[in-house]
Amino acid sequence: MSRQVYFNFGKKLSRRTILRSTAGVGMAIPWLSAMNKAFADNERPKQPRRFVAMTLGLGLHADNLNPEGEGRDYKPSLYLEKLHDIQDRFTVISGSSHPQVSGGHRAEASLLSATPMGSGAQSRTTISIDQLLAKHMGHHTRFPSLVLSSSGSNSPSYTENGSMIPAESSPARLFMQLFVSDSPAEQAKQLHRARQGKSIMDLVAEDAKALSRELGAGDRDRLASYFNSVRELEQRMVDAEQWAHLPKPKVNTPKPIDISNPNDFIGRQRLMSDMIRLALSTDSTRFVSYHLGGSGGVVPIEGVGEGYHSLSHHGMDEEKLAQLALIETSIVQAWGDFVRGLASVQEEEGSLLDSTSVLLTSNLGNASSHSNRNMPVLFAGGGFQHGQHLAFDKNNNYPLPNLYLSVLQQSGLEVDQFATSTGTMKGLEPNA
């Protein structure tokens, strides 16, 4: 006999009560504007917070990106001229980087974790900001996070134990995962995998308890930490089983056709950005990393005749810089169009952009010299006060992990440090 649960939306209910009652086993459901009716003004659930990190493998030329002046009266740079209409929706940050992080291209692994990698075979990073958010808040959506790339499987998204999460590079496959419902046979397979995983976790848990009785205090602590990870994985298995029963959202957008030209960097960026917007607007996920690695070939833009990677290592050659500017201007404009797209989606308490922190950055502040200092940073949305240029010291860089801490706290995580942060970012204030 099935159990039916009825809600009196005139009552004052905590969100926890609704989540517990609707699932019976603790399944979280996405935030819905209709929920507002169930809450008194002082108990109304907050609009969900989201985070999108777009990371570049080949940087952005600082002289063309960073504007003249600072504060709110800056003069837009070459790359920012066509973003004037949304200038009040983003912040330019210069003079910042990840403390102690070096290694040129190798620092891609530290982009979202801000963890110094060191050298040698045993060096490794730790959890990235997107995965930290997904760990604590990803259970509210079908996909705790999306890890994407323009090509290949490399990503700057890492787990706590330093394992890289492979990226999805096909917008068409992503569309299928997000919006095309699985066949009954595939749903059965998903349920079987989830239940099998839960069974394995039960066995590991029993083994861990038995082993702990034979260990010293230090080993018991380490085992307890491992045991906590086991429980978290078990809960993810439970979540996977619950989502397998629920239909996927329907959208009016047709399945995209993947761009076959591996050098069409901007086309791929725009197509995947459209998929990210759809994923956020349907609340399929709230945390996304999208890595745009450098194409080695010629980007199909008029006026560009040399490979993108070669142009990024320009050595201050004027002809190379002119071609590079055409590519990078297009990259920034595509990012601006993504920001505009989020701003056009209206929710109950504002736009999708108001609830989504959008980061564009790169591990290379100077791709030509492989420098990891003075990283390029554009930051939009998320409920922060924008329309400014935060110009920090180019010789004594400000810690960029402070921005990550600001995002984490704005997202609702009660943390006071992330990696090498020294506090929240100076000058970046949340809206009142």
N, C-alpha and C positions, 0 to 999 in steps of 0.2 A: 504494500500500500504506500503510495507516494505521499510525501509530506508537503503540504501547501503552506506557504508563508504569506501573510497579508500585512501590509504596512498602512498605518494611519499617517498620511503626510501632513496632518495638522499638528502632530506631536513634535516635540523637540527631541531629535534622535542624534546620537553621536555617529560619526561615520563608521567607527569601529563596530557599532551595533548592526548597522546595515550590512556591512561586509560579512560579518559573522552569520547573520540570519539568512542572507541570500544564498550562501554557498553551503553552509552546514559543516564544511571542512576548512574554512578559512580562505576561500578563494577571493582574491581582490577583483573588483570590477572597475573599469575606467570611470573617470569623472564625467558626469552628465549634467548639463545645465538644468535638467528637470529636478535634480537633487536639491536645488536651492529651496524648493518648497518645503522640504522636510526639515529645514534647519532654522532656528532662530538666528537673528542677525549676528550675534556674537558666537554662534557655533557653525556658521555656514562653512562648508569645506572650501579650501582655497583652490583657485584655478591651478591645474597641474603645471609644474615647471618642467621645461624641456631644455635640452642642450644639443647643439650640433657643432662639431669641430670639423672644419675643412682645412686640411694640411697639405702644403705644397712641398715637393721634393727638391725644387730648384730655386726657391726663394722668390723675392721681388726686389728689384733694384731700388735701393733706399732713396737715391736722389730723385727718383720719379714718383715714389710713393709718399714719403713723409712731407707734410706741408710746411710752408713758412709760417712762423709764429706759433703760439701755443694758446691754450685755453679755448674760448669760444669764438675768438676773432681771427682764427687762422685763415691763411689763403690756400685754397685747395690746390693740390699738386696735379701734375699731368694725369696721373692714374685716377684721381678723385674728381676731376672736373665734371664728368657726366653722372656723378652721384649727388649732385647739388640738391636735388629734390628730396633726398632722404638723409641729408647731412645731419639732421637733428635726431636720427634714429641709430647712429653708430658713433663710435669713438675710435680715433686713431691713437695708437700707442707706439712711441718710439723710445729708444734708449733702454730697452728691457731685454732680458734673456734668462736662461736657466742657470743659476749659479753652479759652477764646477762641472758643467756639461761641455764636453768638447768632442772632437773626433770627426768633424766634417759631416759627410753623408751618414756615418754610423750613428750620429745623434738623432736620426729619424726615430730610433727606438725610444728615445727619451722625450719626444715631442709632447706627449700627453701625460707622461708620468713625471717629468722633470727630474728623473733620477740619474745621477752620474753613473755611467756605464763602467768606467775603468777600462782596463785593457786585459787581454788574455782570454783563454778559452772559457774560464769560469765566470766572466763578467756577465751580468744580466740586469735588466731593469725590474721594476715592480709595477703595481697596479696603476693603470691609467685613469684619468679623471672620469672618462665615459663609463668605464667598467666599475669604478667605485660607485657612481650614481646608479648603475644598473644593479649592482649587488644589493643595495639598500632599498631601491625604489622601482626596480624593473619589473617586479611581480604584478604591477597594476596593468600591464599590457601583454598582449599575446607574445610579442618579441621584446625581451628585456632590453636589448640594444640591437642596433644594426651596425655592422662593420663592413664598410664598402671601400672600393677603390676604382680609379679610372682604368686601370689595367693591372693584371697580375693579382697575387694573393697577399702581398706584403701590406702590413698595416702598422700604425703606431698604437694599437689597442692591445693591452697586455693584462693578464691575470695577476693575482697576488704573487704567485710563484714564478713570475717572469716568463710565462708562456705567451707567445704572440697568438692572437686570434686571427685566423685567415680571413681575408676580405672577399666579399662578393663583388665582381666587376661587371656583371651582366644586368642591365636594367630590366631586360625581359624576364630573366629568371627571378629577379627580385619581385617584379610585378606578380608573377605566378605564386610566389611564396606569400605575398601580402593579401592578394585579392581573389585568387582562384581556389574555390573550395576543393578539398581533397575528396576522392572517391571513397565510398564506404570501405573498400579493401585497404586503401592507404590509411584511412582513419584507424582501422583495426591494427595495422602495422605500428602506427604511432603509439596506440594504447599498449600494445605488447611490449614495445621498446621501453616505454615509461614504467610499466609494471615490472619488467625484468630488471631495470635499473634500480627501482625501489627495493626489490628483493636482494640484489647485490649489496646495496647500502645497509640493509638490515644485518646481513652476514658480517660485513666489515665492522659495524657497530658492536656486535657481540664479541668479535675477536678483540677489538680495542679495549672493551671493558675487562675481558679476561686478562689481557696482557698488562693492563695498568696495575693490577694487584701485585705484579712481580717486579715493578720498577721503582727506582728511587724518585725523590721529590722532583728533581730537575727533569727527568724523563717523563714523569707524569704530567708536568706542565706542558711539555712539548706535545705529548700525546693528546692532552685535553684540547690544545689548539687545533690539532689534526681532527679530533673528534667533532669539534665545532664546524669544521669545513665539511665533514661528512654529513652532518645534519643539514647544512645549507644546501648541499647537493641533493639530498633526499627531498627537501622541500621543493627544489626546482623540478624534480621528477614528478611530484604531486601536481605542481602547477601545469606541467606539460600535459598530464593526463586530463586535467580539467579543461584546458583550452582546446584539446582535440575534439571535445563534444560540441563546441560552440561554432556557429557559422562565421565565416570571414566577412568583413564589410564589403558592400557593393559600391562600385564607383562607375561613373559614366565615361571614364577615360579608357580608350582602347589599349590593349597590350602594346608596349613600345617595340620598335624594331631596333635591335642593337646596331650601333655604328661599326661597320667592318674595318674602316680605315683606322689603324692603330695610332696614326699621327694626328687625327682630328681631335686634338686635345680639348678645344673649347666646345665642340659639339658633344663630346662625351660628358664634359662637365655639366652642360646645360641639361642633358637628358637625365643624368642621374640626380641632379638637383630637383628636377620635376618629380621624380619618384620619392625623394626624401620629403618633399612638401606633401605629397599624397599620404605617405606613411604617418606623418605628424598630424595632418588634418583629420585622419580617420582614427587617431589614437591607437594605431597599431604598435607604435613604439614611442618613446620619449627621449631616447638617447642615441645619437648617431655620430659615428666618426666616418669621414670620407677622405681618403688619401689620394691626392692627385700627384702621382709620381711623374718624373720628367720623361717626355717622349724623346727618343733619340733622333727621330726623323724630322722632316720639314712639316711644320704645322700649316695646313692649307688656309693661309691668310694672305691677301694681296700685299705684296711688298716683302714677304718673307721668303728667302731662298736658301737658308741654311738651317741645319738641324737645331732644334730647341736646346738640347743639352749643350751643344757646342756654343750657342749664343749666350747661354747663361754663364759660361766660362769665357767672358768677353775680353778680359785683360784691359779694359777701358778703351777698346777699339771702337771708334765712333760709328762705323758702319754696322758692327755687330750690335752695339747698344741701340741703334735706331730700329733694327729688326726685332730685337728683344722687347723694346717698348711696345711694338704692335701686338705681340703675343700677351704680354703682361697686362696691357690696358684691357684686352679682351677678357682675361681671367678675372680682373677686378670688376669689370662691367657685368660679367655673368654672375659673380657673387652678389653684386648690387641688385640684379634682377631677382635672385633668390630671396633676398631680404624684402624686396617689394612684394613678391608673391606671398610671403608669410604675412606681411602687413595687410594684404587684401582679404585675408581669411578672417572673418569676424566670429568671435566667440561670445559667451555670455558677458564677460567682464573686460572686453577689449579684443585686440587682434591676436592672431596666433603668434605674431612677432613679439607682442608684449610678454608672452609667457615662455618664449624660446630664446635662450642665449645662443648667439651665432658667432663663432670664432673663425677667423681666417689667419693662418700663420704658417711659418716654415721653420725648420731647424737651421736653415742657412740665412744668416743676415747678409752675407756676401758670398754668393755662390762661386764667384770667380776665384776667391782665395780660400774657399771652404771654411769661412769663419762662422762660428756659431754664436757670435756676439751680435747685439743690436738686431734681434729677430724682427721681421715684419709682422705687425699685428693690427688687424681690424676687428672690432668687436661690436656687435649690434644686439638690440633687443634685450629680452630677459628682465624687463622691469627696472632697468637702470637709467640714470640721467645721462643722456648722450649729447651729441653736437659739439664735441670738443676734441682737442689734440692734447693728450697727456705726454709731454715731452720730458723724458727723464735724461739722465746724464749718459751721453754716448761713450764716455771713457770709464765711468763707474756705473755699470748697468744696474737698473732696478730689477728686483726679482720677479720674473713673470709668474712663478707659482702663486704670488699674491692674487693675481687675477683668478686663478683656478680656485683659490680659497673663497674669493668673493662669490664665484658661481656656485660652489658647493653650499655655502651658507644661504644664498638667495634661493637655492633649490629646496631648502628645508633640512639639510643635514647639520646636526649639531657637532661640528668639528672646529677645532681652533688651529689646525695646521694641516698643510698638504705638502709633502716632500720638503723642500728647503724654503718654504714660505716664511715670512717674518710678520705676517698680518694680512688683512685684506688690502686690496689695491688702493693706494692713496689717490684721491681725486675722483674715484668711481663710486658714486653714491646711488643707492636704490631710490626709486621713486617713493614719495611720501605715501 
